[in-house]
C-alpha cells in the first residue's frame, strides 16, 4: 500500500538530507578524518535507503 510506504520514504529522505549535510560539513575538514566521516555517513544512508526500498517492496 502507498500509505504504508510514506513513513519509509520520509525516513529515506531524512537520511539523504543528513548525509548531504554531513558531506557539506566535510568539505571544511582537513585530512583523512573528514573523508572517513563522510564515507561512514554514506554507508549509514545506503543501509537506510536499502531498508526503506525493501520495506516498500514488501508492502
C-alpha positions in Angstrom: 0.0 0.0 0.0 1.1 3.5 -0.7 0.1 4.8 2.7 2.4 2.2 4.3 5.4 3.3 2.2 5.2 7.0 3.1 6.9 6.7 6.5 9.8 4.7 4.9 10.0 7.3 2.1 10.3 10.1 4.7 12.9 8.2 6.6 15.0 7.7 3.5 14.6 11.4 2.6 15.8 12.4 6.1 18.8 10.1 5.8 19.7 11.6 2.4 19.5 15.1 3.8 21.6 14.2 6.8 24.2 12.6 4.5 24.2 15.7 2.3 24.6 17.9 5.3 27.5 15.8 6.6 29.2 15.8 3.2 28.9 19.6 3.0 30.5 19.9 6.5 33.2 17.5 5.5 34.3 19.9 2.7 35.5 22.2 5.5 37.5 19.5 7.3 41.1 18.7 6.5 42.7 15.3 6.3 41.6 11.7 6.3 39.2 12.0 9.3 36.8 14.2 7.2 36.6 11.7 4.4 36.2 8.8 6.8 33.3 10.6 8.5 31.7 11.3 5.1 32.0 7.7 4.0 30.6 6.4 7.2 27.6 8.8 6.8 27.1 7.5 3.2 27.2 3.9 4.5 24.5 4.7 7.0 22.4 6.4 4.4 22.9 3.5 2.0 21.8 1.0 4.6 18.7 3.0 5.5 17.8 3.5 1.8 18.1 -0.2 1.1 15.9 -1.0 4.1 13.3 1.6 3.0 13.1 0.2 -0.5 12.9 -3.4 0.9 10.0 -2.3 3.1 8.2 -0.5 0.3 8.6 -3.6 -2.0 7.2 -5.8 0.8 4.0 -3.8 1.1 
